[in-house]
Amino acid sequence: MGSVFSTDNVESDETFGDIETLISAGTVTLTYEYSAVPIPAAFWLLGSGLLGLIGVARRKG
């Protein structure tokens, strides 16, 4: 599994000397990739979590 964040598309002109320069440098463009979660697996995970919470609530109550 790779890193979530990448600096491959970051361009720099070596002008960042201090934090004030970094803050006022302009715009930053972030690119990201994500993968879809299969719906059946998401429902199983959500359902088992809810059943677990119901079970804990019944034992305490």
The first five atom37 places (N, CA, C, CB, O) and aatype in JSON, in Angstrom:
{
  "aatype": [12, 7, 15, 19, 13, 15, 16, 3, 2, 19, 6, 15, 3, 6, 16, 13, 7, 3, 9, 6, 16, 10, 9, 15, 0, 7, 16, 19, 16, 10, 16, 18, 6, 18, 15, 0, 19, 14, 9, 14, 0, 0, 13, 17, 10, 10, 7, 15, 7, 10, 10, 7, 10, 9, 7, 19, 0, 1, 1, 11, 7],
  "atom_mask": [
    [1, 1, 1, 1, 1],
    [1, 1, 1, 0, 1],
    [1, 1, 1, 1, 1],
    [1, 1, 1, 1, 1],
    [1, 1, 1, 1, 1],
    [1, 1, 1, 1, 1],
    [1, 1, 1, 1, 1],
    [1, 1, 1, 1, 1],
    [1, 1, 1, 1, 1],
    [1, 1, 1, 1, 1],
    [1, 1, 1, 1, 1],
    [1, 1, 1, 1, 1],
    [1, 1, 1, 1, 1],
    [1, 1, 1, 1, 1],
    [1, 1, 1, 1, 1],
    [1, 1, 1, 1, 1],
    [1, 1, 1, 0, 1],
    [1, 1, 1, 1, 1],
    [1, 1, 1, 1, 1],
    [1, 1, 1, 1, 1],
    [1, 1, 1, 1, 1],
    [1, 1, 1, 1, 1],
    [1, 1, 1, 1, 1],
    [1, 1, 1, 1, 1],
    [1, 1, 1, 1, 1],
    [1, 1, 1, 0, 1],
    [1, 1, 1, 1, 1],
    [1, 1, 1, 1, 1],
    [1, 1, 1, 1, 1],
    [1, 1, 1, 1, 1],
    [1, 1, 1, 1, 1],
    [1, 1, 1, 1, 1],
    [1, 1, 1, 1, 1],
    [1, 1, 1, 1, 1],
    [1, 1, 1, 1, 1],
    [1, 1, 1, 1, 1],
    [1, 1, 1, 1, 1],
    [1, 1, 1, 1, 1],
    [1, 1, 1, 1, 1],
    [1, 1, 1, 1, 1],
    [1, 1, 1, 1, 1],
    [1, 1, 1, 1, 1],
    [1, 1, 1, 1, 1],
    [1, 1, 1, 1, 1],
    [1, 1, 1, 1, 1],
    [1, 1, 1, 1, 1],
    [1, 1, 1, 0, 1],
    [1, 1, 1, 1, 1],
    [1, 1, 1, 0, 1],
    [1, 1, 1, 1, 1],
    [1, 1, 1, 1, 1],
    [1, 1, 1, 0, 1],
    [1, 1, 1, 1, 1],
    [1, 1, 1, 1, 1],
    [1, 1, 1, 0, 1],
    [1, 1, 1, 1, 1],
    [1, 1, 1, 1, 1],
    [1, 1, 1, 1, 1],
    [1, 1, 1, 1, 1],
    [1, 1, 1, 1, 1],
    [1, 1, 1, 0, 1]
  ],
  "atom_positions": [
    [[0.85, -1.17, 0.0], [0.0, 0.0, 0.0], [0.89, 1.23, 0.0], [-0.97, 0.0, 1.22], [1.84, 1.32, 0.79]],
    [[0.61, 2.16, -0.86], [1.43, 3.35, -1.0], [1.01, 4.46, -0.05], [0.0, 0.0, 0.0], [0.08, 4.31, 0.74]],
    [[1.7, 5.55, -0.16], [1.42, 6.71, 0.66], [0.16, 7.41, 0.16], [2.61, 7.68, 0.65], [-0.12, 7.41, -1.04]],
    [[-0.58, 7.99, 1.08], [-1.78, 8.72, 0.73], [-1.42, 10.05, 0.07], [-2.66, 8.96, 1.97], [-2.09, 10.47, -0.87]],
    [[-0.39, 10.7, 0.55], [0.02, 11.99, 0.03], [1.28, 11.84, -0.81], [0.25, 12.99, 1.17], [2.16, 11.04, -0.48]],
    [[1.36, 12.6, -1.86], [2.51, 12.53, -2.74], [2.96, 13.93, -3.1], [2.19, 11.71, -4.01], [2.14, 14.84, -3.24]],
    [[4.26, 14.11, -3.26], [4.79, 15.41, -3.66], [5.3, 15.36, -5.09], [5.91, 15.84, -2.72], [6.12, 16.19, -5.48]],
    [[4.83, 14.4, -5.88], [5.3, 14.26, -7.25], [4.95, 15.46, -8.12], [4.71, 13.01, -7.86], [5.74, 15.84, -8.99]],
    [[3.78, 16.07, -7.89], [3.32, 17.17, -8.74], [3.6, 18.54, -8.13], [1.85, 17.03, -9.0], [3.06, 19.54, -8.61]],
    [[4.41, 18.61, -7.1], [4.7, 19.87, -6.43], [5.84, 20.57, -7.15], [5.04, 19.65, -4.94], [6.9, 19.99, -7.39]],
    [[5.6, 21.83, -7.49], [6.64, 22.62, -8.14], [7.18, 23.63, -7.14], [6.11, 23.32, -9.41], [6.41, 24.22, -6.37]],
    [[8.47, 23.85, -7.14], [9.09, 24.78, -6.21], [10.09, 25.64, -6.95], [9.77, 24.03, -5.05], [10.81, 25.16, -7.83]],
    [[10.13, 26.92, -6.58], [11.12, 27.8, -7.19], [12.15, 28.26, -6.15], [10.45, 29.01, -7.83], [12.85, 29.24, -6.37]],
    [[12.22, 27.55, -5.03], [13.22, 27.8, -3.98], [13.13, 29.21, -3.39], [14.6, 27.58, -4.53], [14.15, 29.76, -2.99]],
    [[11.93, 29.8, -3.31], [11.79, 31.14, -2.75], [11.22, 31.13, -1.34], [10.92, 31.99, -3.64], [11.04, 32.19, -0.74]],
    [[10.93, 29.97, -0.8], [10.33, 29.9, 0.53], [11.41, 29.98, 1.58], [9.5, 28.61, 0.7], [12.05, 28.98, 1.91]],
    [[11.63, 31.18, 2.11], [12.68, 31.37, 3.1], [12.17, 31.3, 4.52], [0.0, 0.0, 0.0], [12.87, 30.81, 5.41]],
    [[10.96, 31.78, 4.76], [10.4, 31.76, 6.11], [8.91, 31.49, 6.02], [10.69, 33.11, 6.85], [8.36, 31.37, 4.92]],
    [[8.25, 31.4, 7.16], [6.84, 31.02, 7.18], [5.95, 32.08, 6.56], [6.4, 30.76, 8.61], [4.93, 31.75, 5.95]],
    [[6.3, 33.37, 6.69], [5.49, 34.42, 6.08], [5.49, 34.3, 4.56], [6.0, 35.8, 6.51], [4.46, 34.49, 3.91]],
    [[6.65, 33.99, 4.0], [6.73, 33.81, 2.56], [5.93, 32.59, 2.13], [8.19, 33.67, 2.11], [5.27, 32.61, 1.09]],
    [[5.99, 31.54, 2.91], [5.25, 30.32, 2.6], [3.75, 30.57, 2.62], [5.61, 29.21, 3.58], [3.04, 30.09, 1.74]],
    [[3.27, 31.33, 3.6], [1.84, 31.59, 3.72], [1.36, 32.48, 2.58], [1.52, 32.24, 5.07], [0.27, 32.26, 2.05]],
    [[2.14, 33.48, 2.19], [1.7, 34.42, 1.17], [2.14, 34.02, -0.23], [2.22, 35.8, 1.48], [2.14, 34.85, -1.14]],
    [[2.53, 32.78, -0.43], [3.1, 32.35, -1.71], [2.07, 32.26, -2.82], [3.77, 31.02, -1.54], [2.44, 32.35, -3.99]],
    [[0.81, 32.08, -2.51], [-0.2, 31.97, -3.56], [-1.05, 30.74, -3.37], [0.0, 0.0, 0.0], [-1.33, 30.33, -2.25]],
    [[-1.45, 30.16, -4.46], [-2.36, 29.02, -4.4], [-1.6, 27.7, -4.39], [-3.34, 29.07, -5.57], [-0.49, 27.6, -4.9]],
    [[-2.24, 26.72, -3.82], [-1.7, 25.36, -3.78], [-2.75, 24.45, -4.4], [-1.35, 24.92, -2.31], [-3.92, 24.52, -4.05]],
    [[-2.33, 23.61, -5.31], [-3.24, 22.67, -5.94], [-2.93, 21.28, -5.43], [-3.12, 22.74, -7.49], [-1.8, 20.8, -5.51]],
    [[-3.96, 20.62, -4.9], [-3.81, 19.26, -4.4], [-4.53, 18.31, -5.35], [-4.37, 19.13, -2.96], [-5.67, 18.56, -5.74]],
    [[-3.88, 17.25, -5.7], [-4.52, 16.21, -6.48], [-4.55, 14.94, -5.65], [-3.77, 15.97, -7.84], [-3.61, 14.65, -4.91]],
    [[-5.61, 14.19, -5.76], [-5.74, 12.97, -4.97], [-6.46, 11.91, -5.77], [-6.48, 13.25, -3.65], [-7.19, 12.2, -6.72]],
    [[-6.23, 10.7, -5.37], [-6.91, 9.56, -5.96], [-7.59, 8.78, -4.85], [-5.91, 8.66, -6.75], [-7.08, 8.7, -3.73]],
    [[-8.73, 8.22, -5.16], [-9.43, 7.41, -4.17], [-10.04, 6.21, -4.88], [-10.51, 8.24, -3.42], [-10.28, 6.24, -6.09]],
    [[-10.29, 5.19, -4.12], [-10.93, 4.01, -4.69], [-12.28, 3.81, -4.0], [-10.03, 2.75, -4.53], [-12.44, 4.08, -2.81]],
    [[-13.22, 3.35, -4.76], [-14.57, 3.15, -4.25], [-14.61, 1.95, -3.31], [-15.57, 2.96, -5.41], [-13.91, 0.96, -3.52]],
    [[-15.42, 2.06, -2.28], [-15.64, 0.95, -1.35], [-16.83, 0.16, -1.87], [-15.88, 1.46, 0.12], [-17.89, 0.73, -2.12]],
    [[-16.68, -1.14, -2.04], [-17.82, -1.93, -2.5], [-18.99, -1.83, -1.53], [-17.41, -3.41, -2.67], [-18.82, -1.99, -0.33]],
    [[-20.17, -1.56, -2.06], [-21.35, -1.33, -1.23], [-21.69, -2.53, -0.35], [-22.53, -0.98, -2.11], [-21.97, -2.33, 0.83]],
    [[-21.69, -3.76, -0.85], [-22.03, -4.88, 0.04], [-21.08, -4.98, 1.24], [-22.0, -6.19, -0.74], [-21.52, -5.25, 2.36]],
    [[-19.8, -4.77, 1.02], [-18.85, -4.84, 2.13], [-19.1, -3.7, 3.12], [-17.4, -4.78, 1.61], [-18.98, -3.9, 4.33]],
    [[-19.43, -2.53, 2.62], [-19.71, -1.4, 3.5], [-20.95, -1.67, 4.35], [-19.9, -0.11, 2.68], [-20.97, -1.35, 5.54]],
    [[-21.98, -2.27, 3.75], [-23.18, -2.59, 4.52], [-22.91, -3.64, 5.59], [-24.29, -3.07, 3.59], [-23.42, -3.54, 6.7]],
    [[-22.1, -4.66, 5.25], [-21.75, -5.67, 6.25], [-20.99, -5.05, 7.41], [-20.92, -6.79, 5.61], [-21.25, -5.38, 8.57]],
    [[-20.06, -4.16, 7.11], [-19.28, -3.52, 8.15], [-20.16, -2.63, 9.02], [-18.15, -2.7, 7.53], [-20.06, -2.66, 10.25]],
    [[-21.01, -1.83, 8.4], [-21.92, -0.96, 9.15], [-22.89, -1.78, 9.98], [-22.69, -0.03, 8.2], [-23.13, -1.48, 11.15]],
    [[-23.45, -2.82, 9.38], [-24.42, -3.66, 10.09], [-23.81, -4.38, 11.29], [0.0, 0.0, 0.0], [-24.43, -4.44, 12.35]],
    [[-22.62, -4.91, 11.13], [-21.99, -5.61, 12.26], [-21.62, -4.62, 13.36], [-20.74, -6.37, 11.79], [-21.69, -4.96, 14.54]],
    [[-21.23, -3.42, 13.0], [-20.94, -2.4, 14.01], [-22.18, -2.0, 14.78], [0.0, 0.0, 0.0], [-22.14, -1.84, 16.0]],
    [[-23.29, -1.83, 14.07], [-24.55, -1.47, 14.75], [-25.03, -2.59, 15.65], [-25.63, -1.13, 13.71], [-25.51, -2.34, 16.76]],
    [[-24.92, -3.84, 15.19], [-25.31, -4.96, 16.04], [-24.44, -5.04, 17.29], [-25.23, -6.28, 15.26], [-24.93, -5.36, 18.37]],
    [[-23.16, -4.76, 17.14], [-22.27, -4.74, 18.3], [-22.66, -3.65, 19.29], [0.0, 0.0, 0.0], [-22.64, -3.89, 20.5]],
    [[-23.0, -2.47, 18.8], [-23.42, -1.39, 19.69], [-24.73, -1.72, 20.4], [-23.58, -0.08, 18.91], [-24.9, -1.41, 21.58]],
    [[-25.65, -2.36, 19.69], [-26.91, -2.77, 20.31], [-26.65, -3.8, 21.39], [-27.89, -3.34, 19.25], [-27.25, -3.75, 22.47]],
    [[-25.75, -4.75, 21.12], [-25.41, -5.76, 22.12], [-24.78, -5.16, 23.37], [0.0, 0.0, 0.0], [-25.1, -5.57, 24.48]],
    [[-23.9, -4.19, 23.2], [-23.28, -3.52, 24.35], [-24.32, -2.74, 25.13], [-22.14, -2.58, 23.88], [-24.3, -2.75, 26.36]],
    [[-25.23, -2.07, 24.44], [-26.27, -1.29, 25.12], [-27.21, -2.19, 25.92], [-27.08, -0.46, 24.1], [-27.64, -1.82, 27.01]],
    [[-27.53, -3.37, 25.4], [-28.41, -4.3, 26.12], [-27.75, -4.85, 27.38], [-28.83, -5.46, 25.2], [-28.41, -5.03, 28.4]],
    [[-26.44, -5.11, 27.3], [-25.75, -5.63, 28.48], [-25.66, -4.6, 29.58], [-24.35, -6.1, 28.1], [-25.74, -4.94, 30.76]],
    [[-25.49, -3.34, 29.22], [-25.39, -2.28, 30.23], [-26.75, -1.92, 30.79], [-24.74, -1.04, 29.63], [-26.85, -1.49, 31.94]],
    [[-27.8, -2.09, 30.0], [-29.14, -1.65, 30.41], [-29.9, -2.71, 31.04], [0.0, 0.0, 0.0], [-31.05, -2.49, 31.44]]
  ]
}
